[in-house]
Amino acid sequence: MNTTKSKKNIILLIIVASLGYFVDIYDLILFNIIKKESLESLHIDYNTYETVLFRWQMAGMLIGGILWGVWGDKKGRVSVLFGSILIYSVANIANAFVESIWAYKMWRLIAGLGLAGELGAAITLVAELMPQKKRGLGTMIIVTFGALGAVAAFLVSKNGQFIGDFISGVIHKPVANWQVAYIVGGTLGLMLLALRASTFESGLFEQAKQHNVERGNFFSLFKQKETFLKYLACIVIGLPVWFVVGVLIALAHRFLPEITGNTDILKVLPTKEMVLWSYVGLSIGDLTSGTLSQIFKSRKKVMFSNIIGIIIMTIIYLYGPVGSANYYRFIAVMLGAVTGYWALFVTNASEQFGTNIRSTVAATVPNFVRGGVLLITSGFEILESQTHSASISALIIGLICVSLAIWGTLHIEESFHKDLNYYEK
């Protein structure tokens, strides 16, 4: 009976975590879908602030990753799930009613702080609660379903006017589609809090509380060279993912006219549609990479294969044959598919370290990668201003990200069969 109850609890946890990551991705990617509409509606210069606001959101995630990670190791993983969702839900609803660039920056920062906690806590819980050889399946389901949140964000931003009409009738004020998208995201998060009450704490964390072991010391990751290099390796493995998402896809409106020699392509294929198709690919990729990891019983081999795939698809995208809008939709799907090792990447990070620091690692690693977008996009824009070519600039930045990821993959240990019931000293 206890075994049956345990299985039901784990299934419930995976369902709740999947829904949570669905809302997380919805809100995380939403700005890249509605940024043009929202900034023009507020009479804010789009070209000046499109990357600035995204950086504020990513800066919030960078800070939040540390805060939530340490909190998860000191106070528990479940409390992180509750607190992070509450914060980003409130922030997104508030973001729908901003009237200035400073208010927009503030709420993107606060939303980023909230968004930073969801994935790390969910992955840590699943990794510690599921059987050793099946925990990769749990994280695969969470991330595969969660990636579809970007699809939902696109559909709501495009077809949410009937919701806007209802809200307008209540508040007696016109509501634009971009505002509806923010309100829906925040509301979904608040609704999800009711399900969070059914989640339960990790047994390994409860055991750690009973032992005289220091928990959640973020700075301990930097005290020994071997530990620091392992931590750094876990981080850089994910850089190519956000190079693709944050540059090749999010800035597609800079690449497509240059690649095709035709600015009219943006009329039939706007950036937000490239985001949509890339996340369809991401969902497919996460499902595929998770399955392959179980078949080959390896995280490293599959992640390495994905990184090689990113090199190939980047070259095809930037320097391959010129095609139609449908061709670039397919390219977006393929770019998403080869970057679909995010679940393996975060799972691997959580498996590399002991229970007393695992939440800190699982939360900070993906958010340091997301925060790395600040450097990646800044580097891209500096190079673009010098080379006057988006394609050349992207290729240089991409090679740097991929080179670091290859080093990181070779440096870490294989963690597929690893027992997680241990502590870092």
Wavefront OBJ file of the C-alpha trace (Angstrom):
o trace
v 0.000 0.000 0.000
v 2.848 2.360 0.819
v 4.434 1.617 -2.567
v 1.148 2.300 -4.355
v 0.677 5.537 -2.440
v 4.255 6.574 -3.198
v 3.738 5.993 -6.932
v 0.519 8.025 -6.887
v 2.280 10.848 -5.058
v 5.119 10.878 -7.583
v 2.671 10.895 -10.517
v 0.806 13.793 -8.892
v 4.100 15.633 -8.365
v 5.052 15.202 -12.039
v 1.625 16.463 -13.151
v 1.822 19.512 -10.891
v 5.442 20.219 -11.853
v 4.590 19.878 -15.561
v 1.723 22.355 -15.249
v 3.963 24.663 -13.253
v 6.695 24.614 -15.870
v 4.056 25.129 -18.578
v 3.040 28.397 -16.903
v 6.706 29.188 -16.220
v 7.645 28.924 -19.916
v 4.476 30.809 -20.920
v 5.571 33.762 -18.806
v 9.278 33.392 -19.533
v 8.911 33.615 -23.294
v 5.874 35.893 -23.420
v 7.851 39.127 -23.673
v 9.627 37.956 -26.834
v 6.209 37.327 -28.408
v 4.449 40.562 -27.484
v 7.364 42.978 -27.060
v 6.735 44.896 -30.288
v 2.997 45.272 -29.732
v 3.361 46.260 -26.080
v 6.164 48.798 -26.591
v 4.446 50.459 -29.549
v 1.196 50.621 -27.547
v 3.060 52.473 -24.786
v 4.835 54.729 -27.321
v 8.228 53.369 -26.288
v 10.962 53.014 -28.917
v 11.026 49.347 -29.863
v 14.548 49.202 -31.303
v 16.024 50.790 -28.180
v 14.288 48.702 -25.537
v 13.540 45.267 -27.052
v 16.758 43.734 -25.672
v 16.993 46.045 -22.633
v 13.746 44.763 -21.102
v 14.659 41.162 -21.849
v 17.926 41.714 -20.001
v 16.082 43.087 -16.986
v 13.996 39.922 -16.887
v 17.109 37.759 -17.199
v 18.903 39.785 -14.517
v 15.992 39.023 -12.192
v 16.362 35.328 -12.967
v 20.078 35.485 -12.267
v 19.498 36.973 -8.813
v 16.444 34.824 -8.147
v 18.314 31.635 -9.016
v 20.682 32.178 -6.100
v 17.981 33.255 -3.635
v 15.555 30.424 -4.449
v 18.307 27.805 -4.648
v 19.662 28.618 -1.198
v 16.126 28.824 0.192
v 15.333 25.375 -1.224
v 18.304 23.811 0.557
v 17.657 25.600 3.829
v 13.837 25.630 4.060
v 12.645 23.022 1.567
v 11.943 22.515 -2.126
v 8.144 22.800 -1.920
v 8.250 26.295 -0.394
v 10.255 27.456 -3.431
v 7.534 26.206 -5.771
v 4.879 28.140 -3.872
v 6.822 31.371 -3.468
v 8.192 31.557 -7.003
v 4.813 31.041 -8.651
v 3.145 33.627 -6.406
v 5.732 36.273 -7.260
v 5.815 35.866 -11.034
v 2.029 35.556 -11.231
v 1.480 38.865 -9.442
v 4.273 40.497 -11.488
v 2.762 39.468 -14.808
v -0.711 40.738 -13.919
v 0.849 44.039 -12.834
v 2.895 44.141 -16.051
v -0.340 44.300 -18.041
v -1.046 47.754 -16.625
v 2.339 49.501 -16.856
v 2.416 52.968 -18.384
v 6.139 53.786 -18.421
v 9.424 52.156 -19.347
v 10.580 52.222 -15.719
v 7.488 50.365 -14.553
v 7.978 47.855 -17.377
v 11.597 47.281 -16.286
v 10.642 46.847 -12.631
v 7.947 44.252 -13.292
v 10.140 42.334 -15.756
v 12.810 42.223 -13.033
v 10.329 41.008 -10.387
v 8.826 38.476 -12.796
v 12.338 37.182 -13.467
v 12.943 36.786 -9.739
v 9.838 34.623 -9.493
v 10.470 32.608 -12.642
v 13.913 31.624 -11.365
v 12.646 29.188 -8.740
v 10.189 26.933 -10.560
v 12.334 24.594 -12.626
v 15.182 24.002 -10.181
v 12.824 23.081 -7.350
v 10.740 20.780 -9.558
v 13.765 18.981 -10.996
v 15.311 18.577 -7.533
v 12.106 17.110 -6.107
v 11.667 14.664 -8.977
v 15.343 13.622 -8.953
v 15.231 12.910 -5.198
v 11.843 11.186 -5.127
v 11.883 8.989 -8.241
v 13.734 5.669 -8.614
v 17.354 6.088 -9.671
v 17.036 4.737 -13.226
v 13.709 6.463 -13.978
v 14.230 9.994 -12.685
v 15.235 11.151 -16.179
v 11.777 10.171 -17.434
v 10.118 12.391 -14.840
v 12.159 15.454 -15.767
v 11.637 14.681 -19.466
v 7.851 14.780 -19.035
v 8.013 18.052 -17.089
v 10.151 19.900 -19.622
v 8.490 18.399 -22.717
v 5.040 19.519 -21.582
v 6.356 22.797 -20.189
v 7.871 23.857 -23.512
v 4.345 23.957 -24.944
v 3.688 26.934 -22.682
v 5.349 29.072 -25.364
v 2.793 27.801 -27.889
v 0.001 28.787 -25.513
v 1.558 32.242 -25.095
v 1.537 32.743 -28.858
v -2.072 31.600 -29.233
v -3.328 33.768 -26.368
v -1.452 36.831 -27.656
v -2.971 36.321 -31.089
v -6.510 35.216 -30.244
v -7.201 36.554 -26.765
v -9.334 39.539 -27.679
v -12.550 37.906 -26.467
v -10.928 37.663 -23.034
v -9.927 41.294 -23.365
v -13.500 42.279 -24.152
v -14.673 40.574 -20.961
v -11.989 42.270 -18.851
v -12.802 45.634 -20.448
v -16.422 45.191 -19.439
v -15.371 44.615 -15.837
v -12.824 47.426 -15.442
v -14.468 49.774 -17.977
v -11.178 50.333 -19.762
v -9.902 49.047 -23.151
v -7.536 46.065 -22.856
v -5.139 45.192 -25.689
v -4.109 41.670 -26.689
v -0.666 42.022 -25.120
v -2.268 42.995 -21.809
v -4.583 39.982 -22.025
v -1.567 37.712 -22.511
v 0.079 38.994 -19.325
v -3.164 38.753 -17.329
v -3.829 35.179 -18.494
v -0.301 34.113 -17.550
v -0.566 35.581 -14.080
v -4.036 34.144 -13.537
v -2.938 30.645 -14.584
v -0.128 30.841 -12.055
v -2.444 31.873 -9.226
v -4.817 29.035 -10.103
v -1.896 26.616 -9.991
v -1.157 27.541 -6.383
v -4.191 25.502 -5.342
v -2.566 22.375 -6.780
v 0.735 23.150 -5.079
v -0.908 22.324 -1.749
v -0.913 18.653 -2.778
v 2.868 18.424 -3.280
v 5.122 16.888 -0.642
v 8.687 17.395 0.488
v 11.694 15.344 -0.589
v 12.632 12.562 1.820
v 16.351 13.201 1.211
v 15.896 16.825 2.255
v 14.049 15.761 5.409
v 16.939 13.432 6.238
v 19.455 16.205 5.655
v 17.616 18.364 8.196
v 18.262 15.692 10.834
v 22.021 15.625 10.200
v 24.561 18.166 11.348
v 25.454 19.238 7.819
v 25.580 22.739 6.374
v 22.870 23.305 3.760
v 22.557 25.863 0.980
v 25.999 27.480 1.264
v 26.287 28.973 -2.212
v 29.869 30.136 -1.646
v 31.022 26.589 -0.871
v 30.822 25.953 -4.627
v 33.800 28.290 -5.116
v 36.101 27.167 -2.284
v 37.718 24.176 -4.004
v 39.025 24.198 -7.553
v 37.570 20.792 -8.415
v 34.105 21.737 -7.130
v 34.145 25.093 -8.892
v 35.205 23.603 -12.230
v 32.462 20.994 -11.996
v 29.907 23.709 -11.215
v 31.204 25.874 -14.069
v 31.023 22.890 -16.443
v 27.378 22.305 -15.513
v 26.598 25.945 -16.374
v 28.381 26.295 -19.711
v 26.753 23.135 -21.103
v 23.507 25.117 -21.369
v 24.893 28.232 -23.097
v 24.120 27.033 -26.668
v 20.435 26.646 -25.741
v 20.050 30.317 -24.920
v 22.281 31.374 -27.779
v 19.697 29.783 -30.068
v 16.648 31.005 -28.131
v 17.958 34.442 -27.158
v 19.752 35.372 -30.394
v 18.917 33.229 -33.431
v 15.184 33.023 -32.630
v 14.379 36.071 -30.482
v 16.218 38.353 -32.936
v 15.032 36.594 -36.097
v 13.822 39.940 -37.474
v 17.496 40.916 -37.768
v 18.583 37.699 -39.457
v 15.808 36.894 -41.927
v 16.065 40.094 -44.018
v 19.852 39.741 -44.181
v 19.740 36.019 -45.004
v 17.025 36.309 -47.651
v 17.813 39.808 -48.920
v 14.109 40.600 -48.553
v 12.577 42.620 -45.704
v 9.068 41.591 -46.782
v 9.583 38.149 -45.282
v 8.854 39.650 -41.848
v 5.313 40.427 -42.998
v 4.562 36.718 -43.412
v 6.973 35.409 -40.769
v 7.259 37.708 -37.738
v 9.686 36.943 -34.923
v 6.955 35.758 -32.569
v 6.038 33.013 -35.028
v 9.667 31.881 -35.129
v 9.479 31.701 -31.320
v 6.338 29.577 -31.587
v 7.871 27.041 -33.992
v 11.149 26.866 -32.103
v 9.320 25.878 -28.924
v 7.365 23.230 -30.793
v 10.790 21.901 -31.734
v 12.020 22.248 -28.149
v 9.166 20.089 -26.905
v 9.983 17.448 -29.527
v 13.671 17.687 -28.692
v 13.173 17.292 -24.943
v 11.035 14.208 -25.535
v 13.601 12.757 -27.940
v 16.689 13.501 -25.858
v 15.049 12.178 -22.697
v 14.091 8.960 -24.442
v 17.571 8.528 -25.939
v 19.127 9.121 -22.535
v 17.102 6.225 -21.129
v 17.986 3.979 -24.080
v 21.736 4.684 -23.951
v 21.749 5.134 -20.147
v 23.781 8.295 -20.517
v 23.281 12.033 -20.078
v 26.662 13.053 -21.535
v 26.400 11.264 -24.885
v 22.985 12.738 -25.687
v 23.881 16.277 -24.605
v 27.060 16.124 -26.691
v 25.034 14.988 -29.722
v 22.642 17.915 -29.244
v 25.513 20.395 -29.109
v 26.861 19.054 -32.402
v 23.338 19.387 -33.817
v 23.283 23.053 -32.793
v 26.480 23.684 -34.760
v 24.998 22.084 -37.870
v 21.622 23.832 -37.677
v 23.159 27.241 -36.952
v 25.279 27.022 -40.095
v 22.283 25.880 -42.168
v 20.140 28.721 -40.777
v 22.709 31.461 -41.368
v 24.471 30.252 -44.499
v 22.284 27.551 -46.013
v 20.046 27.903 -49.056
v 17.505 30.726 -49.075
v 13.950 29.446 -48.834
v 10.335 30.385 -48.307
v 8.625 31.306 -45.058
v 7.668 27.648 -44.562
v 11.308 26.674 -44.974
v 12.303 28.980 -42.107
v 9.426 27.700 -39.990
v 10.935 24.243 -40.446
v 14.401 25.608 -39.606
v 12.946 27.096 -36.399
v 11.499 23.704 -35.448
v 14.845 22.017 -36.095
v 16.753 24.663 -34.120
v 14.355 24.042 -31.255
v 14.738 20.265 -31.553
v 18.545 20.278 -31.321
v 18.413 22.598 -28.286
v 15.904 20.276 -26.617
v 18.330 18.900 -24.049
v 17.277 21.379 -21.344
v 15.755 18.633 -19.172
v 18.950 16.573 -19.370
v 21.038 19.669 -18.708
v 19.196 20.583 -15.477
v 18.854 16.947 -14.365
v 22.575 16.434 -14.884
v 23.369 19.514 -12.769
v 21.168 18.268 -9.910
v 22.857 14.854 -10.037
v 26.408 16.216 -9.822
v 26.116 17.515 -6.233
v 25.010 16.326 -2.778
v 21.617 16.784 -1.116
v 22.756 19.695 1.075
v 23.605 21.879 -1.950
v 21.495 20.241 -4.697
v 18.656 22.785 -4.753
v 21.160 25.641 -4.909
v 22.873 24.051 -7.899
v 19.648 23.041 -9.686
v 18.254 26.581 -9.356
v 21.381 28.599 -10.074
v 22.762 26.604 -13.018
v 19.822 27.158 -15.447
v 19.387 30.736 -14.271
v 23.069 31.560 -14.689
v 22.668 30.319 -18.252
v 19.572 32.477 -18.692
v 21.446 35.376 -17.111
v 24.228 34.638 -19.562
v 21.893 36.036 -22.203
v 22.983 39.450 -20.901
v 26.525 38.734 -22.091
v 25.477 36.782 -25.183
v 23.148 39.479 -26.556
v 25.523 42.299 -25.574
v 28.400 40.532 -27.301
v 26.261 39.943 -30.364
v 25.214 43.606 -30.593
v 28.801 44.852 -30.156
v 30.018 42.537 -32.907
v 27.097 43.473 -35.147
v 27.965 47.157 -34.807
v 31.542 46.353 -35.853
v 30.915 43.801 -38.610
v 27.581 45.243 -39.826
v 26.460 41.634 -40.235
v 24.047 39.794 -37.955
v 25.068 36.426 -39.418
v 28.818 36.839 -38.874
v 28.269 38.183 -35.349
v 25.970 35.282 -34.454
v 28.428 32.729 -35.832
v 31.253 34.094 -33.651
v 29.130 34.180 -30.496
v 27.736 30.732 -31.296
v 31.211 29.231 -31.676
v 32.219 30.600 -28.266
v 29.103 29.168 -26.601
v 29.465 25.780 -28.280
v 33.186 25.519 -27.469
v 32.496 26.141 -23.778
v 29.643 23.613 -23.826
v 31.853 20.917 -25.358
v 34.468 21.508 -22.647
v 31.766 21.307 -19.965
v 30.325 18.079 -21.322
v 33.747 16.424 -21.391
v 34.551 17.641 -17.857
v 31.510 16.336 -15.926
v 31.018 12.769 -14.735
v 28.303 10.502 -16.134
v 25.428 10.696 -13.638
v 22.765 8.379 -15.069
v 23.308 5.622 -12.470
v 24.416 7.910 -9.642
v 22.996 7.478 -6.118
v 21.879 10.918 -4.880
v 21.772 10.082 -1.175
v 24.978 11.829 -0.096
v 26.229 15.215 1.152
v 28.885 17.652 -0.010
v 31.531 18.360 2.612
l 1 2 3 4 5 6 7 8 9 10 11 12 13 14 15 16 17 18 19 20 21 22 23 24 25 26 27 28 29 30 31 32 33 34 35 36 37 38 39 40 41 42 43 44 45 46 47 48 49 50 51 52 53 54 55 56 57 58 59 60 61 62 63 64 65 66 67 68 69 70 71 72 73 74 75 76 77 78 79 80 81 82 83 84 85 86 87 88 89 90 91 92 93 94 95 96 97 98 99 100 101 102 103 104 105 106 107 108 109 110 111 112 113 114 115 116 117 118 119 120 121 122 123 124 125 126 127 128 129 130 131 132 133 134 135 136 137 138 139 140 141 142 143 144 145 146 147 148 149 150 151 152 153 154 155 156 157 158 159 160 161 162 163 164 165 166 167 168 169 170 171 172 173 174 175 176 177 178 179 180 181 182 183 184 185 186 187 188 189 190 191 192 193 194 195 196 197 198 199 200 201 202 203 204 205 206 207 208 209 210 211 212 213 214 215 216 217 218 219 220 221 222 223 224 225 226 227 228 229 230 231 232 233 234 235 236 237 238 239 240 241 242 243 244 245 246 247 248 249 250 251 252 253 254 255 256 257 258 259 260 261 262 263 264 265 266 267 268 269 270 271 272 273 274 275 276 277 278 279 280 281 282 283 284 285 286 287 288 289 290 291 292 293 294 295 296 297 298 299 300 301 302 303 304 305 306 307 308 309 310 311 312 313 314 315 316 317 318 319 320 321 322 323 324 325 326 327 328 329 330 331 332 333 334 335 336 337 338 339 340 341 342 343 344 345 346 347 348 349 350 351 352 353 354 355 356 357 358 359 360 361 362 363 364 365 366 367 368 369 370 371 372 373 374 375 376 377 378 379 380 381 382 383 384 385 386 387 388 389 390 391 392 393 394 395 396 397 398 399 400 401 402 403 404 405 406 407 408 409 410 411 412 413 414 415 416 417 418 419 420 421 422 423 424 425
